[in-house]
Amino acid sequence: MIVAVSGASGLIGGALVALLQEQGHTVRKVGRSSAGLDWDVLDGVDAVVHLAGRNIAARWSDSFKRTMLAERAAGVQGLQTVLSHMAKPPAVVIIASAIGHYGETWQPAAEDAPRGTGFPAHICQVLEAGSYPAGVRVVHARIGVVLAKSGGALAKMLPAFYLGVGGPVGTGKQVLSWISRTDVARALQHCLLMPSLSGPVNLVAPHPVPQAALAKALGHVLRRPACLPMPAFMIKLMFGEMGEQLLLKSCAVSSAKLQHSGFTFQHPSLPEALAAELAAP
């Protein structure tokens, strides 16, 4: 296949591009122009994976929120406009969304669960809006917390744990729906190649865990203590609304749809996912 990938140099994009090229596919990287993403490279491609977008893990000022929403909207709307004018659009389009769609959930949410409230859910609504040409299979990949030592939540946790001062965040009871960096790339490739998959698909590992379990497993893998909690008031003081929404709220999500389509996880359990990621070069 010829696959166009936006955000190809990012945490997920880098892993996906390497996997696709290893499997013999040709990757066209979607770059940026002064007007935004350069979707003009789509002529002749078989598939599109749209991963581009600035990291949501920053302090959420009003201006940051406006910019984030405008950029997300411009990216998908630009893609939809280009596709609508193509004589032969690609067969499949994958849009990276997030499990923030569900808001706060304590029981594993399937793809038909209602949209939650809050800024993350609003971003997902923007990403999943709009229409695509007839015949184009569209997958909205609702991605969980990606475990990678080179970026994302895990990378931010590692310094404290290496120093022996890591531990649970808040009460530690809030549920975390995670996926290894290896498996998120494999799951995206699976979505590309599996004609039966369309609409929203949760890209999370089979076993969501309380945040305290993540801290305990990480401490065990690193052979460091993991008993110093970071209280909720400190999270709110340091990170504001972002910390409250992303770190203190529970987000339990089901991977049943992905698994029923035939996908098998290379890292189905948290300890092996952490061990594999931390051992990676």
Secondary structure, 3 states (H helix, E strand, C coil): CEEEEECCCCHHHHHHHHHHHHCCCEEEEECEECCEECHHHHCCCCEEEECCCCCCCCCCCHHHHHHHHHHHHHHHHHHHHHHHCCCCCCCEEEEEEEHHHHCCEEEEECCCCCCCCCHHHHHHHHHCCCCCCCCCEEEEEEECEEEECCEHHHHHHHHHHHCCCCCCECCCCCEECEEEHHHHHHHHHHHHHCCCCCEEEEECCCCCEEHHHHHHHHHHHHCCCCCCCECHHHHHHHHHHHHHHHCCCCEEECCHHHHHCCCCCCCCCHHHHHHHHHHCC
